[in-house]
């Protein structure tokens, strides 16, 4: 039986000639559910950078749809020189979307697929636009299927009873389907396992508090929100049976880059003898990165650390300062968990285990072969 959710974060609407990208503005959740609908490629690009949409698979899908509306529109990306050449126009937009988020490798995977699609079409602008639209929809459909498959493979790893710890948001808001780590949890519940989710709040952007908790409430999943610094105490008390997270980029050796604070969770799991799982599609595996030290880590505004709320521009004045205005603050968006701390990596093609390189290389090759058929 398929795992289901009523939540969808990214949509492509409109006609082939007049496409519209529609996104839930995740900066405003959970207080308001607002959809941003646009036919302007630059607005889509800014939506990725500004965290209107986030989560590696959802970022890739949004960038693909963004290229569709950009090529259908009349605008040029900022700092580009107008030209009548359709190929130059595509390359300019491709570069613009590649600048939006440096860490999430799904972004570049999706953009490369769109570029390959554009290059294959031997026809005029309308033929190329139709092909780009079909490819973007295929990327979205594939991610939906990947999530369902990951949910099936990962559910078997979770215990029959107990608490499951997760970090950040890895559900329908972050993907094109039911989610990665949260999708696994959903599938385990559907299989009859008696589990309870403990969701880290995930400072500083509060994706766990605002987004994972919202998804759990929307779909009636058993969950409790905790502060990030509560996890160790819950583990010591025996309330956590396993931890599962997503990823924004996985290196060839199995080092996992995910939302800042994930490394903390993995270290705590190691100390307490708790399995630490990662769920991510093969599109998140970057074989060009030999290990985690080669993964670029996005540095975001210190204001996200020194203030709470006000992440949407129109709400900046409503943000609450939780630190002195003059204090310096670090805000790396991600950290890297060494492969040695990861019990298993779940992809749409199955479960990879230490040493990870052989399994990950084979899975990426198999995924590409499937796509070529």
N, C-alpha and C positions, 0 to 999 in steps of 0.2 A: 504493500500500500504506500502511495506517495505521501511524503511529509508535506503539509500545507501551511500556508500563511496568507492572510489577507493584505499583507503589507507589501507595497511596491514603491521603491524610492526613485526610480528612473524610468521615464517613458518617452517614446518617440511618437508624436501625434502629427496631425496634418496630412497633407498629400505629398506625393513624390516631388512635386514642383515647389511646394510651400511647406516644408517640414518644420515641426516645432518640438523642441526639447522641453520636457516638463520634469521638474525636480522638486521633491520635498525639501524645503529649506530646513536642514537639520540643525542649524544654529538656533532656531526658534522652538524646537522641541524641548521639553514636553508641554510647555504652556500654550503653544499655538501650533496648529498644523496648517502650514501655508505652502502652496505650490508656486514655484517660479516657472513660468512658461515663456520661452523666448525663441526667436528665429535668428538671433544675432550670435555668431560664433564667439565674439569677444566676451559677451555676457556669460556664455557657457564656460569659457576658459577661466574667467574670474571666479565663477561659482566653484570650480575645482580648487583654485588657490585659496579662496576665502572659506572653504569648508562648508559651503552649502550642501555639497555632496562629499562623502569621504568613505574610506574603506577601499582597499586596493582593487578588487574586482569591479566595484561600482564606478571608481574613477576611470578605469579602462573603458567600460561601457559608455560612460558619459563623454569621454574624449572622442570615441568613435562616432557617436551621435552628433557631437559638436562639429566634427569635420563635415558631416552631411549638411547641417544647416549653414555652415560657413561657405561651403561650395555652392549651395543653392542661393545664398544671399548676394548682396551687392557690396558688402563691406570688405575692406582689407584689414588685416591685423595691424595693430599699432607698430610704428617704426618700420613699416614695409613700404616699398616703392610700388605704386600702382603700375600694372602692366596688362597688356591684352593677352599675354600668354597664360593659358589655363594651367599648365604645368608649374609655372612660377607661382601662381596663386596657391596651388595645392601645397607646394613646398613651404611657402610662407606660413600657411595655417598649420602645417605639420610642425614646424619649428615653434610656433606660438604655443600649441598644446603641450609640446615636450618640455616647455619651461614651467609648467604649472605646479608640479609636485615632483621633487627629484628622487624620492626614495621608493615609491610604489612602482615596482617593475611592471605590473599589469598595464600601467599607462603606456609604457614604451612598447610592450608586446602588442597591445591593441593598435597603436599608431603604426607599427611596422606592418601589421596585417592589412591595415587600410592602405598603406603606401604600396604594398605588393598588389593589392586589388586594383588600385588606380593604374599601376603600370601594366597590368595584364589586358586592360580593356582597349581594344582597337576601335575607337569610335569617337564621336563628338562629345560635347559637354553633357548632353542629356543622357547618353549611354553611360558615361562615366559616373554621373550622379546616381543613376539607377543602380549601378553596380556597387557604389559606395554604400548606398542605403541598404541593399541586400546583405552586404558584408557586416555592417554594423548590427543589423538585426540578428544575423547569425552569431555574432560574438555574444550578444545578450542571451539568445536561446541556448547557446552552448554553456554559458555560465549557470543558467538555470538547471540544466541537466547535470553539470558538474556538482552543484550543491546537493542535488538529490543523491547522487552517487556517493559523495563524501559522507553524507548523513548515514547512508547504509553501512559503509565500511567502518566509520568511526563509532557508531552506536554499539557495535560488537565489542569494542575495547572498554567501554565504560562498565563499572560494576553494577550489580543488580540493585543495590541500595546505597544510599549515602549522599553526601554533599559534593557538588561539582563546582569548583572555582573557575571563574573566567575573568578576563581582563579586557578592557576596551569594549567595542561593539563589533560583533562578528555575525550579525543576523541579516535579515532581509534589507535593512537600511544600508548595509555595507556591500551588498552583492546584487546579482540579478535574480536570485532565487531565495531559498529558505535560509541561506547563510552557510558559513563554514563551521566554526566551532559551535555556534548556537544552533545551527542546523543539525549537528551531531546530537546535541542535547535533546532537541525536539524529537529526533528519530528514536532515541533511547526511551523517551517517555512513551512514544507510540508503541514501542515494542513491549511495553508493560513493566519497564524498570521503575523502581520507586526511588526517584532521584529528586534532589532539590538544588537549584542553582544559587550560588553565592556570587554576586556580581560586584567586582571592585568598582568604586566610583570612577577611577581613572583620571586623576588630576594630570594636567590642569584644565583640560577641555571638557572633562566630565562625561565622556562618551558612555561610560557604564551607568552613571546616575541618570543621565538625561535620555539616552537612546536604548541601551539594553533593557533598563527597567521599563521604559515605555513599551518596547516590543513585548516584554513578558506580560505586562498588564493588558495590552491589546489582544493577545492570543491566549490569555489565561494560563500562562506557564508558572509553575511553582518557583518562586524566586525571592531572595532577600538581598537587599542592597547593603554593602558594607563599605566602610572607609578603606582606602588602600592599606593603611597600617594596621588593620585588624586581621589580615590573613594569617600571620604567624600564630597568633593566639588561637584562632579557630583550628589550625592544623594541630597544635599541641593538644587541644581538647578532643581531637579525634573526629571533628565535624567535617573534614574535607577528605574525601576518598580519592579524588583525582582532580587534576587541573587540565583545562583545554583552552587554547587560544588560537587566534588566526595568525596571519603573517602578511607583511607587505613585500618582503623579498627573502628568498631562501637561497643561500650560497650553495655551490656544488658540493661542499663537504658536509652540508646539513646545518651550518650555522643559520640561525633564524633571526631576522630583523622584524620587530613588531613594535607596537606602541610602547612608549617609555614606561618602565615599570614591569615589563614582562620578565626581564632578567631577574628582578627581585623575586618574582613568583617562582621562577625555575630554581633559584638557589634555595629558597625555603622548601620547595618540594624535595629537593635532593637531601636536605638535612633531615626531613621528617619521613623519608622513605615513601613518598607519594608519587605516583606516575604523573609525568608532565607531557601532555600531548599537544601537537600542533596540527591544525586542519587548514589546508590551503590547496587551491587547484594547481595543476602543473604550470599554468601561466604565471604563477608566482615564483617558480624556480628559475633562477638566473645562473645558468651554467658558465657564463662568462666571468662570474665572481668566484674565485677559488675558495674564498672564506669570507667571514663577516667583516674583516678589516677593509675589504674592497667596496663595501656598500656605502654610498653617500647618505649621511644623516641630515635630514632637513632641520634647520634651525628656524624656529618661529618667533613671533614677537614676544618680548618679555612681558607685555601687558597681559597675555593669557595667564601668566603666573601671578602677577601682582594684583590682578582684578578678577572678580567673578561676575559672569554675565556680560551683556553688552557686546557679544561677539558679532552680531549683525550691525552694520554701520548706523542704521537708524536708532539703535539702542545703546550706542556707546555712552551717552550721558547717563544712562540708567545703570551702568556697571558699578559694582561695589569694590572699592579699594580694600585689599586685605594686607597690604604692605605699604610702607612709606613711599611716596612718589619718587624720591631720589635714589632708592635702593636699586642696585644692579640685580638682574635675574637671568638665569640660564633657562632656555626652553628648547632643548633638543626634542623633536617630536617622536623619536624612536630610539631603541637600544638593541643590542645584538646579544642573543642567548647562544652560548657555545653548543655545538652539536652534542657534546658529551652529557649535557644536562637534559637532552630531549629524549624521552622514552620511545616515541614513534612519531612519524609524520604521515598524516592521512591525506591522500589526494583522491581525485575521482577514479584513479586506476587501482587503488588499493592502499596498502600500508607499507611504508618504507621504514627500515630500522638500521641501526649502526652496523657497519660503517655505511653512511648514507649515499656516498657518491655513486656506487654502482646502481642502486635502486633508483635514484633520482635521474640519472642519465638514461636509464632504460625507460622510465615512465615518460620523460619528456619526448623521447624518440617515438614511443608508442602513441602518445597523444598527437604528435605531428603526422604520423602515418595514418591515423584515423581521419584526421582532417583532410588529408590528400585524397582519400577514397571517395 
